[in-house]
Amino acid sequence: MQKKRLFSQIAVASVAALILAGCSSSNDAASSSGVPDVPMMESLGAGEGQVNLVAWAGYVENGSTDPNVDWVTGFEEETGCKVNVKNGATSDDMVALMKTGEYDVVSASGDASLRLIYGGDVAPVNTDLIANYADIFDNLKLQQWNSVDGVSYGVPHGRGANLLAYRTDIVNPAPTSWGTVFDANSPYKGKITAYDSPIYIADAALYLMATQPDLGIEYPYALDQKQFDAAVELLKTQKPLIGEYWGDYLKHVASIKSGGTVLGTTWQVNINLAKGEGTKVEGIKPSEGSTGWSDTWMISSKAKNPNCAYMWINHIASPEANAGVAEWFGEAPSNAKSCDLTADKNHCATFHAADDAYWEDVYYWNTPTEACLDGRTDAKCVPYAEWVKAWSSLRNS
Amino acid sequence: MQNISNTMHKNPKLRLAALLTAPILWLVVAYLGALATLLVTAFFTIDSFTGNVLQIFNLGNFQDMLTDVAYKNVVLRTLGIAISVTIICTILAIPMAFYMAKIAKPRSRKILVALILTPLWASYLVKIYAWRTMLEPGNGVLEWLLGPIGFKSPGFGGPAIVIGLSYLWLPYMILPIYAGLERLPNNLLDASGDLGAHNWHTFRRVVLPLIFPSLVAGSMFTFSLSLGDYITATIIGGKLQMLGNVVYQNFSINLPFAATIATIPVTIMAIYLWMVRRTGALANL
C-alpha cells in the first residue's frame, strides 16, 4: 500500500512538472505596432553547412523529380550548405512547421506571411545582404504581404493564378468559368475536386463576386458575415459534386491521371506533372478571374543556420534559379532578369510576368482579419479563425 | 562489480528501484505526460490572427465541438466505421481461427500463422495505396476483375474505409481468437457432440462463451485502431472524414481545438474498457 502511494505521488508530481514546463514557454514580447521585436541580421558570416527549408512542392528541385530540373546541387557545391527541404501542403501547414523553430527558411504565401510576421516566427530581412534583391520587380517589393512599416520581411519569389484544370479528353465543352465546379447538375458530379484549405472559401467568394453583385463583394478575403455565409453556402451545395478534396499534390496528380478527378482547381505545376506522365489535361484562368499567390522567401526568427539561409535566399532570387523555378512550377518569375534565361523564351510573356493588366483579376492569397482588408470601415469582416472553423465544419458535416 | 552486487542483494528497495525506474519514467513522462498535456491544451485558446496558443483557461473549444452538428456527425460516423470493422473482422476471423486451431494439421497450422502475419510486415501506406488502385471507380482492379459479373466499385468513401481497415486489422483479430481456441480442449467439443448438440449449438453454447475473452481482446485492437485512424480515410475515404482527420486538419491551425477533439476517442475508449471490465473479460486475457 505504502509503495503504491509513493508511485502515484511520483506520477502526479511528474505530470504536474510537465504541465508547468509546457505553460512557462510562452513568448509574447511585442513592440508598439503589434509586430514582435525580432533583430535583423547585420552581416553575413560563413555557412553552417546546411539549411532547412519549408517550401511549396516544386520550389526546391535537386534533380530527383526530373534530372534536368535542378537548381539545388550547384548551390550546395558552391556554398557547402546542404539543402534539406520539407514540402508544405497548405499555408496552415507551413505556419505550423515554422512555429516548431526547426526550419530556417520558408516560401510563404500571402495567407501565411503576415501570420508569421505578427507571430514573431520570422525575422526582418536585411536586403543589403542579398545581392539579387536589386533585380526583383519593383511592384513586388515592400508589399502589404511581405513588409510592415517599410521593413522588408522577405524576398519575393514569384506569382501565379490558381487555375481551373480539366481533362481535355473527358470534359467537353472546355470550361470557361468557375461555374462548372459549382453547377449542381454537372455531368462530372463526383469527379470534381477542390483545394482542401479554409482559403478555398475565397474561391467561392470570387465566383459570387462575379455572379451575385448584390452581395457587394469587393475583395474575396474581406467578407462580412452575410457575404461569408453566402460563400460557405455555395461550398455546401458544391460538396455533393466533389469526389475528393486535395491537399497532397502527388495524390491529386495521380487522381487527375487516373480520371478520378476531371475538373477542379489546381496549380500549374500539377498540370505539368500530369502532362509529363502523358495525361491530357489543361489549365485555364476562368472568366471570373482567379485566386492566386505571390510568395515570399522568409527567414525564421529562430534560424539555426542564418548564413546559409541568406545564401539560399540570394541564390533562389538569382536570375538562373528564379527562371528555373518559374518555368518548372509554371509561374511568373520575380527577378526581372530571369526572363532572358528561361528555356522557353516566351515564358515571361505566357505567364504575364510584366503584364500588370493580367494580374488585375488575380487575388493573391491573403489573411482575412476583422478589419476589412478592402478598406470598408462600416462593416466587420470575418477573421481567418472563423474561416478555419467554417471549413472544418463543412468538411466534417 | 562484486560491491554493486552485494549492495543490491542487501537492499531489496534499491533493487526494485533499479528495475522499475526506466519503465515507470517512460510510462509517466511519455505516456501519462502526453495525455495530461493533451487534456490541458484542450482548455487553451489561440490568437485568432497568428494562431499562437494562448494559455487562457476557457471552455470555448468544448462549446464549439458540442454545438456544431458537424462534429456530432463525425463522431457517429467514426463510431459506425469502427463498429463495422470490428464486426466484419470478427465474422471473418472466427472461421479462419477455428480452422487453424482445430482442423488444420499441426504442420500447416504453423504455415497458416505465418501467412496471417506476413501482411503485417508490409508498410501500412503500401497496403492502403494498393487498395486505392483496387477500388478506383471505373478502372480499378476490382472493377476490372469483377465487372463482368456486375460488380461496381463502391468508390472512395465510407465503404472503402471499412474494407481497407478490415483488411488492415484482421490479423489482430485472428491471432487472439486463434490463441483462445488453441487453449480450448478438444474433448469439450466431443462431449458436446456426444450429448447431442449440433455444430451450431456447440459453437454457440460451448465455443463462443469460452473464447469470448479472446474476442474482446481482438475487438479492442480493431475498434481502437479504427477509431484513431486517419490515413486510410485520407487515401481511400474520398471527401469523408473521421475523427482523426479532424484532429489532423486542426492541429496545425488550432492546436487547442484539435486537442479537444482528441479527447473524444480517449473518452470512447475509456467507456469501452469500462464496459469490457464489467463483463469480466479483462481478467481472462
Interface residues (C-beta under 8 A of the other chain):
Chain A: F7 I10 A11 S14 V15 L18 I19 G22 C23 S26 D28 T90 D92 D93 V95 A96 L97 K99 L114 R115 Y118 G119 G120 G190 P198 K239 I242 G243 E244 Y245 D248 K251 S258 G259 G260 T367 T369 E370 P383 Y384 A385 E386 V388 K389 S392 S393 L394 R395 N396 S397
Chain B: I24 V28 V29 L32 G33 A36 T37 V40 T41 I46 D47 S48 F49 T50 G51 N52 Q55 D64 D68 V69 A70 Y71 N73 V74 E136 P137 G138 N139 G155 F156 T234 I235 G238 K239 Q241 N245 V246 Q249 N250 F251 S252 I253 N254 F257
